[in-house]
Each structure stands twice: as structure tokens, then as C-alpha cells.
Amino acid sequence: MKAASSKDNRLYKWLYLTLRSGIACSLCLVCLGFILFGITKAEFAKSIITLGILILVLTPLLSVVLAMVNFLMEKDKLYIGISIAIVCILVLGLVLALV
């Protein structure tokens, strides 16, 4: 079994940070929105909740794009193609969900 290279470790670290910060940011916005909605019942609070959910949905897309950039730098054509297909599926699902 091959040991992970430093490039792989760097990619894993970036993906970990991306997913973790996206989820934390989303959680903070949704909680803030719920608190504001409980206090004020304002439409602005609903917008904050929606933004938090949108960030949660876009977080996996960002991680796939980061991996794709890494594969582009390594010139790994198979994984570039797979990443492009996954990005297309995620974007199509997001567009269909919003329509």
C-alpha cells in the first residue's frame, strides 16, 4: 500500500477545512436566523436561514471544485472528467431544486 504524499495530505486538509467551515458557517447562520425570527418575526430572519441552507448545499460543490483544481494541477485526466461530471450533476440538481 502506498503512503499518502504531502500533496495528498494538503488536499485532504483543504477539503476537511472547506467542509468543516462550510457546515459551521451554515449552522451559525441558521441558528442566528431562528433566534431573530423568534424575536422579531421579520422577513430578514427568513433570508438569513435561507442563506445558511444555501451555504450548506454549496459546501460539497466547493469541495468537489477544490479536488478538481488539484486534479487539474496534477494533469490527471480521469479524475478531472469524473470531477466535471460530479459538478454538472450537483449544479443540475441545485437548478432543478430551485425551479
N, C-alpha and C positions, 0 to 999 in steps of 0.2 A: 504494500500500500504506500502511495506517495505522500510525503509530508506536504502540508499546505505551504505555499510560498508566501513571501512577505506581501506580494501584490494581492494574493487571495485574502490574506488577513486584513489588508487595508480595505478591500471591497466589502468583506463581511462587517467590518467595523462601521463603514459608511452606511451600509444597509440597515444595520442594527440601530444606529443613531437616527436615521431617517424614519424608520418605523416607530421607534420609541418617542421621538419628539413630535411626530405627527399625531400619534394617539394621545400624548399628554396635552398638546395644544387643543385638540378636538375636545377632550374631556373638560378642560378648563373653560372653553367657550360654551359648551352645552350646560355646564353647571352654572356659569355666570348668567346665561340666558334664562335658565329655570328660576334662579333667585330673583332676577329682575322682573320676570313675568309674574312671579308670586307676589312681588311687592307692588308693581305698577300696572300690570295687565297691558303694557304698551306693545304696539306692533314691533317696535325696535327690538324687544326681547326675543320675539319670534325670529327676527332676522339673524340675531346672534346665534340662536340654536341652529338655524338652517346653515349658517356659515360653519359651525362646528361639525355638523354632519357632512357637509361638502368636503371639508378638510379630511375627515375620516375616510371618505370614499376615495379621495385623490391620493392618499398616502401610499397604497400599494402601487398605483400607477407611477408615482415618483420613484419608488424603489426599483421597478422594472426599467424605467428610463435610466437610472443610475447604473444598473447592471449592463444595459445595452451600451452605454458610453464606455464602460470598461471593456466590453467585448469588441467595440469598435477600435479602441486603442490597441488591443491585442490582435486585431485582424482575424478574429475567429468567426468565419462566415456562417457556420451552422448555428451558433448561438445568437448571432446578430439576427438571422432570419427568424428564429424562434422568438426572440425578444420583440421583433417588429410585429409578429403575429399576435403575441400576447397584448401588446399595446393597442393594436387595432381592435381586438376583442373587448378590452376594457373600455376603450373610448366608445365603441359601438353600444356596449351595454349602458354606459353613462348617458349617451344621447337618447337611447330608447327609453331610459327611465325618466328622463326629463321631458319627453314629449307626451 
